Amino acid sequence: MRRPLAQVLGVEVGLLQSGMGGVAGTELACAVSRAGAAGCAGGYKLAGDALSALLGRLVAGTGRPVGVNLIPEVVGERDLARQLAQVLDETPARVYVSLFGLPAGDALPARAVAAGRHLVVQVGTVEDGVRAASLGAVVVAQGTEAGGHLLGTMRRDALVTALRERLPGACLVAAGGIGSPAQAERALAAGADGVLLGTAFVVAHESRAHGRFKDAVAAAGDGDTVISGVYEIGWPGRRHRVLATPVTRDPAQPSTFIGRTVVEGRPYLVPRFSSAVPTTATTGRIEEMALYCGRSCAAVDGPAPAAAVVAAFAPVLPRSGPRPDGGDGDGQQPDSGEQPGGEPGTGSRPGGGDGPGSGERPGGGPGDGPGGEPGSRPRGGEQGGNGRRPGPGNENAHEDRPGDEPGNENEPGNGTETRTGRHVSR
């Protein structure tokens, strides 16, 4: 029997917050969950002690359902298995597992479900959606209107409609281009049982996005975004929607270092074309970095508490009913006053708590995180003069090979571009 998202996950409002690595730390995820929706922290390439630290903050930050987002395509099957084992071993059942794309086999998603966890899988094709539903997952249908890395070529409502026809009883969530309650209502009319928001939370007070990144998103219209492939260091072969930058306009520039960032207390250089998102711990040419942004930006206003974003959408979204105690479910207020980059009492530095862990092998190839792990070089073999190699790996957002479905987003006049080699075609 078809059930709305809120009822499936046990939350009050049928809204998922995207587990954007770098941007979605535990402070944002917990604030969203305390407000009655389903928050999600970006797990990305975290492992070992670093992942344990994130999970500990996540569990301590809210007693309500909350998730961790993992990216099979980036980490590979073996490391995904390790991440999943930690999540299952170190968190209670209310922590759901979110996957951005599907791994090659079904064993790991099936393991999460067998352990009693809710599984949320973001897809960009009908075939992947059918497969995810067969595993018992909540299926997030990502349209090409979405910001960040793109999993397919279909627009949101076309994908939702096609999936609903194939999966009449599944719990479907619409993602991409949803920045207002009216846009959410259109997605529900197409057959969705809830919505996922990413760009709307980039500008939230609790987000770890760099201030200039937030300002750029708040000031942008949907014509200011492009689909490109230029931010490839650390996450090659995956198209992404970003705000147009000097780098998307001129991809023939050299891949020299343009900034610095800190991940888990370790400093890294950021090369031009890095897929790493600028966080509160990043300095340098922010305007040239990967500013992931969906077409919903036209409806996104300036910074606001995460709880205010949830409250704005709540009236139009399917709900599970009021909480019996009339409170937030864990004795904490929806807006706890946490500052981006650190949970209360943890002493964590802004932007430094939820990045990838240390000790990752150099030269990880396609599994490298955005920005390149130690051992990856900017294109052309340049090393910025000091011999240090780039290492930030803090962008999630959202990822699988683009499909061949109809509804290609590259028609003229919509502010998109694609990149082939070192050339850009509009």
Buried (B, 14 or more C-beta within 10 A) or exposed (E): EEBBBBBBBBBBBBBBBBBBBBBBBBBBBBBBBBBBBBBBBBBBBBBEEBBBBBBBBBBBBBBBBBBBBBBBBBBBEEBBBEBBEBBBEBBEEBBBBBBBBBBEEBEBBBBBBEBEBBBBBBBBBBBBBBBBBEBBBBBBBBBBBBBBBBBBBBBBBBBBBBBBEEBEEBBBBBBBBBBBBEBBBBBBEBBBBBBBBBBBBBBBBBBBBBEBBBBBBBEBEBBBBBBBBBBBBBBEEBBBBBBBBEBBEEBEBEBBBBBBBBBBEBEBBBBBBBBBBBBBBBEBBBBBBBBBBBBBBBBBEEBBBBBBBBBBBBEBBBBBEEEEEEEBBEEBEBBBEBEBBBBEEBEBBBBBBBBBBBEBEEEBEEBBBBBBBBBBBBBEEBBBEEEBBBBBBBBBBBBBBBBEBEBBBBEEEBBBBBBEEEEBEE
